[in-house]
Amino acid sequence: MQVIAALKERTVTTTRRHAVRAGRVPRRAYCHYYIEADGLHSRVHLQNFWSTFWPQYTAPACARVYVFAADGAPLGSTEREIPRFGSLFLEMRDVLREVGSEADEGMVAIDLAPPAELREALTELPGALTAEINTPYWMAYYDSTENYMYVHSIDKLGGEVFGTTRPVHWLLTRPRDRGERWRSWRLLELENLTELQVVVINHGVRPGTTSIGLHAADDDAPIVSRQLDLGPRQLRRVRFSADEFAAALARRPSTYGRIGLDPLLTGNGKPYVLLRYGDGPLSLHHG
């Protein structure tokens, strides 16, 4: 078994070395939840980070935007050029119009491809034989009152790697392990919580089952929960009503709670949380 493991490791190392020497460093696309419903809109905020690290190259980078429906079905893709030191502010309603979709929520993934002239510089990355380059970005959510909420990238698009050779693509797109049982560090005050929605995303290419819930902060007892079956790249927005909260808290009184997922469907596939206190503004964050 040790001989087989050593042979596999050598094969992987050799395959990646050939790709890196050709400037084909693998890239992974980060994902975000988008919503164009219930008075909310979504906007991508992406910077040309290539020019930050390699300012000597002046050609623009290419942002490739991939859109998925809430059920995980691909809706299409579009591209934008981002100039040197530039930023991209991209309304999701414009993207959906371009791909010919009327979906009101789903997942978007972005791969920022470097200019061709920069490829040779990638061979000089420290630890390049194991290097991967990701495309992090922020998503802004806002409503008609200009109440803005920002979330940074959470997890990457499973089953896809960009910018490298076919053998490396095959090596790196095998199904990833599930994440662990997860509890948010963010405490929610339950007394005046009038609205709670949780968006769970399966970023991977395998179906999975998980349990999403609000748990008491002191002993982790479930206050309200749902079990979800999610297909590849599918998402669910789970609503917990004020009446449901009142009934659950009457059975199990608690001052503070935290969101939990058992298990994360991918390594860092934490949920998005929408909540409201009293009749105040909506807030949206991850985890």
C-alpha positions in Angstrom: 0.0 0.0 0.0 2.9 2.4 0.8 4.3 1.7 -2.7 1.0 2.5 -4.4 0.5 5.7 -2.3 4.1 6.8 -3.2 3.5 6.1 -6.8 0.2 8.1 -6.8 1.9 11.1 -5.1 4.8 11.0 -7.6 2.3 11.0 -10.5 0.4 13.9 -9.0 3.6 15.9 -8.4 4.9 15.2 -11.9 1.6 16.1 -13.6 1.4 19.4 -11.7 5.0 20.2 -12.4 4.5 19.9 -16.1 1.4 22.2 -15.9 3.2 24.8 -13.8 6.2 24.9 -16.1 3.9 25.8 -18.9 2.3 28.6 -16.8 -0.9 26.6 -16.3 -1.4 27.1 -12.6 -4.9 25.9 -11.6 -7.5 28.4 -10.6 -10.7 27.9 -8.7 -13.8 30.1 -8.9 -15.4 31.3 -5.7 -19.2 31.3 -5.5 -21.9 33.6 -4.1 -25.6 33.5 -3.5 -27.6 36.0 -5.5 -31.2 37.1 -5.0 -33.4 39.4 -7.1 -36.6 38.9 -5.0 -38.5 40.1 -1.9 -37.2 43.6 -2.5 -33.5 42.6 -2.5 -30.9 43.0 -5.2 -27.4 41.6 -5.6 -24.2 43.2 -7.0 -20.8 41.7 -7.6 -17.7 43.6 -6.3 -14.5 42.3 -7.9 -11.0 43.7 -8.2 -8.3 43.0 -10.7 -5.9 41.4 -8.2 -3.5 40.3 -10.9 -2.3 43.9 -11.4 -1.9 44.3 -7.7 0.7 41.6 -7.5 2.1 42.0 -11.0 1.8 45.7 -11.8 4.3 45.6 -14.7 1.7 43.9 -16.9 -0.8 46.3 -18.4 -3.3 44.1 -20.3 -6.8 43.7 -18.7 -7.9 40.5 -16.9 -11.1 38.7 -18.0 -13.8 37.9 -15.5 -15.8 34.8 -16.5 -19.2 34.8 -14.8 -21.1 31.5 -14.5 -24.7 31.5 -13.3 -26.7 28.7 -11.8 -30.4 28.4 -10.9 -31.5 27.6 -7.3 -31.9 23.9 -8.4 -28.3 23.8 -9.5 -29.0 23.9 -13.3 -26.5 26.0 -15.3 -28.1 29.1 -16.8 -25.2 30.4 -18.9 -22.2 32.6 -18.6 -20.9 36.0 -19.6 -17.5 37.9 -19.5 -16.2 41.3 -18.5 -12.8 42.8 -19.0 -11.3 44.5 -15.9 -8.5 47.0 -16.6 -5.2 47.1 -14.7 -5.9 48.2 -11.1 -9.6 48.3 -12.0 -12.7 47.1 -10.3 -15.9 45.5 -11.5 -19.4 46.4 -10.1 -21.8 44.0 -11.8 -25.5 43.9 -11.1 -26.9 40.4 -11.1 -30.1 41.5 -12.8 -28.0 42.6 -15.8 -26.1 39.2 -15.8 -29.4 37.3 -15.7 -30.7 39.4 -18.6 -27.6 38.6 -20.6 -28.0 34.8 -20.1 -31.7 35.0 -20.8 -32.9 33.9 -17.4 -35.7 35.1 -15.1 -34.3 33.2 -12.1 -34.8 35.3 -8.9 -32.2 33.5 -6.8 -29.3 31.0 -7.3 -25.5 30.8 -7.3 -22.9 32.8 -9.3 -19.3 31.7 -9.7 -16.5 33.9 -11.1 -13.0 33.0 -12.5 -10.7 35.9 -13.1 -8.4 34.8 -15.9 -5.0 36.7 -16.1 -3.8 38.4 -19.2 -1.8 36.0 -21.4 1.4 38.0 -21.0 1.4 37.2 -17.3 1.4 33.4 -17.6 5.1 33.1 -17.6 5.3 34.9 -14.3 3.2 32.3 -12.7 6.0 29.7 -13.0 7.9 31.8 -10.5 5.3 31.5 -7.7 6.8 30.2 -4.4 5.6 26.6 -3.9 4.1 26.7 -7.4 4.0 22.9 -7.6 1.1 22.9 -5.1 -0.2 26.5 -5.8 -3.8 27.2 -6.6 -5.1 30.7 -7.4 -8.7 31.6 -6.3 -11.0 34.4 -7.3 -12.3 36.0 -4.1 -14.9 38.8 -4.3 -17.6 40.5 -2.4 -21.3 40.4 -3.0 -23.4 43.5 -2.0 -27.1 43.0 -1.2 -29.4 46.0 -1.0 -33.0 47.1 -1.0 -35.0 50.2 -2.1 -34.0 52.1 1.1 -30.3 51.8 0.2 -29.7 49.4 3.1 -26.5 47.7 1.9 -25.2 44.4 3.3 -21.8 42.9 2.2 -20.6 39.2 2.3 -17.2 38.0 1.3 -16.6 34.7 -0.5 -17.3 31.6 1.4 -16.6 28.5 -0.7 -15.5 27.5 -4.2 -17.3 25.9 -7.1 -17.0 22.2 -6.9 -16.2 20.0 -9.9 -14.4 22.7 -11.9 -10.8 24.0 -12.2 -9.7 26.6 -14.7 -6.5 27.5 -16.4 -4.7 24.2 -16.2 -4.1 21.0 -18.2 -6.7 18.2 -18.5 -4.7 15.7 -16.3 -4.5 18.3 -13.5 -8.2 19.2 -14.0 -9.0 15.6 -13.5 -6.9 15.3 -10.4 -8.3 18.4 -8.8 -12.0 17.9 -9.6 -12.6 14.6 -7.8 -15.4 15.0 -5.2 -14.3 16.8 -2.1 -14.9 15.6 1.5 -17.9 16.8 3.4 -17.4 19.4 6.0 -17.8 18.9 9.7 -20.6 19.7 12.1 -20.6 23.5 12.3 -21.9 26.1 14.7 -21.7 29.9 14.1 -19.7 32.1 16.4 -22.3 34.8 16.0 -24.8 35.0 18.8 -28.4 36.0 17.9 -30.6 37.7 20.5 -33.8 35.8 20.3 -36.2 38.0 22.3 -37.0 40.5 19.5 -36.0 38.4 16.5 -39.0 38.7 14.1 -37.6 37.2 10.9 -35.0 34.6 10.1 -34.0 33.0 6.8 -31.1 30.8 6.2 -29.7 30.0 2.7 -27.9 26.6 2.5 -25.8 25.9 -0.7 -24.3 22.7 -1.9 -21.3 24.0 -3.7 -20.2 20.5 -4.7 -21.2 18.0 -7.4 -22.5 15.3 -5.1 -26.0 15.3 -3.6 -26.1 15.6 0.2 -28.3 15.7 3.3 -27.9 18.2 6.1 -29.8 19.6 9.0 -30.0 23.4 9.4 -31.2 24.9 12.7 -31.1 27.5 15.3 -29.5 26.2 18.5 -29.5 27.4 22.1 -26.2 29.1 22.9 -25.8 27.6 26.3 -26.3 23.9 25.6 -26.6 23.6 21.8 -30.2 22.2 22.1 -32.1 22.7 18.8 -34.8 25.4 19.0 -36.0 25.1 15.4 -34.5 22.9 12.6 -35.1 21.5 9.2 -33.6 18.6 7.3 -32.6 19.3 3.7 -31.7 17.1 0.8 -29.7 19.1 -1.8 -28.6 18.1 -5.2 -25.4 19.2 -6.9 -25.0 23.0 -6.7 -28.5 23.3 -5.4 -29.6 25.8 -2.7 -32.5 26.2 -0.4 -33.7 29.4 1.4 -35.3 28.2 4.6 -37.7 30.6 6.4 -38.4 30.4 10.1 -41.6 32.4 11.0 -42.1 34.5 14.0 -45.0 32.3 15.1 -42.7 29.2 14.8 -40.1 31.0 17.0 -42.7 31.9 19.6 -43.9 28.3 19.9 -40.4 26.9 19.9 -39.2 29.4 22.6 -42.2 28.6 24.7 -41.1 24.9 24.7 -37.4 25.7 25.1 -36.8 29.2 26.5 -33.4 30.7 25.5 -32.0 34.2 25.4 -29.3 33.6 22.7 -29.0 31.2 19.8 -26.6 30.4 17.0 -27.1 28.9 13.5 -25.8 25.4 13.0 -25.4 23.0 10.1 -24.9 19.2 10.4 -22.8 18.7 8.4 -21.4 21.3 6.0 -22.0 19.9 2.6 -18.5 21.1 1.4 -15.4 22.0 3.4 -16.4 25.6 4.1 -20.0 25.6 2.8 -21.4 27.9 5.5 -24.9 29.3 5.1 -26.1 32.9 4.5 -28.3 34.3 7.2 -31.0 37.0 6.7 -32.6 38.4 9.9 -34.6 41.2 11.2 -35.2 42.6 14.7 -38.6 44.1 15.4 -39.6 46.2 12.4 -36.0 47.3 11.8 -34.0 46.8 8.6 -33.0 43.4 7.2 -29.4 42.3 7.7 -27.6 39.6 5.8 -24.3 37.9 6.7 -22.7 34.6 6.3 -22.6 32.1 9.2 
